[in-house]
Amino acid sequence: MSVKAYIMINVKSGTEDEVCAKVLKFSEVEEAAAIYGEFDLILKVKAKDMNHLDKLIVDKLRGIPDILLTATMLIAKEYR
């Protein structure tokens, strides 16, 4: 069963566009947006399971030097 989540990200100032371009290359990332407030970016992601989500966050996202902090919110239920 797949896992969907929103991931909020803080980046080095001025790198928002560059980081968005990088993360959009990951197949798990469905959407990316720059936002105002406590975080700089928000991603909507879909992973095949929790292990896959963990690898996305730990290996791929945190491997980008301009990403300073991530906060992940698992989607419990979607409404359309």
C-alpha positions in Angstrom: 0.0 0.0 0.0 1.4 3.4 -0.9 2.2 6.2 1.5 1.5 9.8 0.8 2.9 12.7 2.7 3.5 16.4 2.8 7.0 17.4 3.5 7.8 20.9 4.6 11.4 22.1 4.0 13.6 24.9 5.1 16.4 25.8 2.7 19.3 28.2 2.6 18.0 31.7 1.7 17.8 32.3 -2.0 18.0 28.6 -3.0 14.2 28.0 -3.2 14.0 27.7 -7.0 17.1 25.6 -7.3 15.9 23.2 -4.6 12.5 22.9 -6.2 14.0 22.1 -9.5 16.2 19.3 -7.9 13.4 17.7 -5.9 11.0 17.6 -8.9 13.4 15.2 -10.5 12.6 12.6 -7.9 9.8 10.3 -9.1 8.2 10.3 -5.6 7.6 14.1 -5.7 4.1 14.8 -7.1 4.1 18.6 -6.4 6.5 21.2 -5.1 5.7 24.8 -4.1 7.5 27.7 -2.4 5.5 29.0 0.6 5.5 31.8 3.1 5.7 31.2 6.8 7.7 28.9 9.0 8.9 26.8 6.1 10.2 27.7 2.6 8.9 24.8 0.5 6.2 22.1 0.6 6.2 18.9 -1.3 3.5 16.3 -1.9 5.1 12.9 -2.2 4.0 9.3 -2.8 6.1 6.3 -1.8 5.4 2.6 -2.2 5.8 2.1 1.6 7.4 3.6 4.8 10.8 2.2 3.9 10.7 3.9 0.6 9.5 7.2 2.2 12.4 6.9 4.7 14.9 6.5 1.9 13.4 9.5 0.0 13.8 11.7 3.1 17.1 10.5 4.5 19.0 9.7 1.4 17.6 11.9 -1.3 16.2 15.1 0.3 18.7 15.4 3.2 21.4 14.7 0.6 20.8 18.1 -0.9 23.2 20.5 0.8 20.8 23.5 0.6 18.1 21.7 2.6 18.5 22.6 6.2 15.4 21.0 7.8 12.5 18.7 6.9 9.2 18.0 8.6 7.0 15.2 7.3 3.2 15.0 7.7 1.7 11.6 6.7 -1.6 11.9 4.9 -4.2 9.9 6.8 -7.2 10.5 4.4 -7.7 12.5 1.3 -10.8 14.3 0.2 -11.6 15.5 -3.3 
